[in-house]
């Protein structure tokens, strides 16, 4: 689940995914008429970490997996409806048999300040996107969500839905296990350890 998958249909890094039928389908919950391969680059970047495969140069962590590419994020704005898109996308992922949701998206503040979350709402069960992510996990999917890139900003805390009680929130570190300064801080409000794991992302 991401904001777009620019050029996944043509980049050589995804040749094997295309040739072997490992891209099972696409779905756009932001604009059903869009070409998902002409939208934002972020999902393409994340997919390259998992499914990219250029022998001798790049091998992702899961080059033999199959993928649904689902767009739930409108990268041109930030409004609460994107949480609804995320939940609808997760429900769709469940309906087509996905085992894992990977989503490098998070929600804290919005263009309309009346929609803003508070740190107190990062308690693992309050925001609508977190409730949706918890349901997805309870239905048997592993739900991985980035903790956020707010660590060196005013917000600084984890974002929804990485706070989810049943969600695996993922932070960023470097190869020496030093936390990235931009990686969002836990714990979840109430004390649950977040992020749950960290991986190289800096």
Residue, then its C-alpha position, 0 to 999 in steps of 0.5 A: x500500500x503506497x502512493x504510486x508505483x512510477x515506472x514499475x512497468x518499464x524499469x529493468x529492476x522489475x523485469x523478473x517480477x513482470x516476466x514471471x507474473x509476480x505482479x498479480x494486479x494493481x488497484x487504485x483507491x485514490x483515482x480509479x481512472x489513473x495509470x498506477x505506473x504514472x503516479x508517485x515514485x515512492x511505492x516503486x522505491x519501496x518495491x525495489x527494496x523487496x522485489x528488485x532484481x538486477x543480478x550483480x547489482x541489486x537483489x531485494x529481500x523477497x525477489x520470489x514473492x508475488x505482489x499486489x500494487x495498491x495505491x491508497x495515498x494521495x501524494x498531492x494532499x494530506x486529508x483524513x480520507x487517506x486513512x479511509x483509503x488505506x482501510x479500504x485497500x487493506x480490506x481489498x488485500x485481504x479479499x485477494x488473499x494477501x498474506x502480508x501488508x507492507x505500507x510505508x505510510x503514516x498519519x499524524x497531521x493534516x492540511x485541515x488542522x481540525x483533523x490532526x491527531x494527538x500523541x495520545x491517539x497513538x495508543x494502538x487502537x484509536x485512529x481509524x487507520x490503526x483500527x483497520x490495520x489491527x483488524x487486518x492483522x487479526x484476520x491473519x495478515x502480517x501488517x508492517x508499517x513504517x514508524x514514520x519520518x518525524x523523529x527530527x520534526x516537531x511531531x517526533x512520535x510514531x504515526x498511525x497505523x504503526x502504533x497498532x497493537x497488532x501492527x509491526x511498526x518499523x524504524x530506520x537505522x544505519x548499518x552500525x545499528x544507530x537509529x536514524x535521526x529522522x526515524x519516529x520515536x516511540x513508545x505508543x501512548x500508554x507505553x507499548x514498545x514502538x517501533x517493534x523492529x528496526x532495519x537499515x533505512x539510512 
